[in-house]
Amino acid sequence: MNRIKSKRLRRIAEYILITIGSIIYGATTALLIDPNNIAPGGLTGLAIVLNRVVPMGTGMWFLIMNIPILILSIWKFGIRFTISTIYATAVISWVTDICTNFFSGYIIHDVFLGASFGSAALGIAIGLIFKCHATTGGTDVIIKLLRIKYPHIKTGVLYLLTDIVVLLIAGIVFGDFAASLYSFMSVMVTSYVLDLVLYGRDEAKLIYIISDRPDEITKRLLEELDIGATHVFAKGAYSGEDKKVIMCAIKKRLSPLAEDIVRDEDPNAFMIISSASEIYGEGYKSYFDERI
């Protein structure tokens, strides 16, 4: 009984976040993106472009174009997943047109602010919705399908690739090269913020240390930086000597401190530092987190 109640409460919380994300998305589109002729890619960008060709609410265009994609979503992901997406799509469409019609006095006519702050807000909104196992419809469904087939490619990168065509169409319709550049800037900002919301700033450094003082260095790493370390036993190819290699994953901000410890203990140590974009385990991501 408690499990059912907990599941129900979690679902309610998800819908609250979906609603917040959808409101942010729709309001941002109406007040910052659309009035500044910025096409942020995807169906939202197409809806803005079509609004210039056939005057009809951008939100309504967004809803109409989503219908076939939502049918595809039902087929591929099932009705449970698609209900959330239908809800998000409807709220975005409604909020976009409501804000356009009733809050016109708050529209910001500044292309730079639209492309920067507006795009960042879109990235946050999409990230919130994605985290609740829904999408904003449109190319989000296509992105979700591509993520299943190509899980090694991050969501933001896939958005960037699928938005290029929309940017080209927008440039032709607007007849303004500067608008196209701002639209491209918008896509880049949204892509970056989206990855930040979905994956967090979990970039880390992977360090290998080969030293004649491995135990002393390991002790200081554990005590002073409170990080884990692993000893990998190896043999020098030239000397034939047995070596105890220290391997550790460390947060980016702690990397310079680790370098100082190695330098203090053994100035002649051989150290390799590389970037690690995704790490699973204690202190980092959970193995059980859904790959978004």
Disulfide bonds with the S-S distance in Angstrom:
none
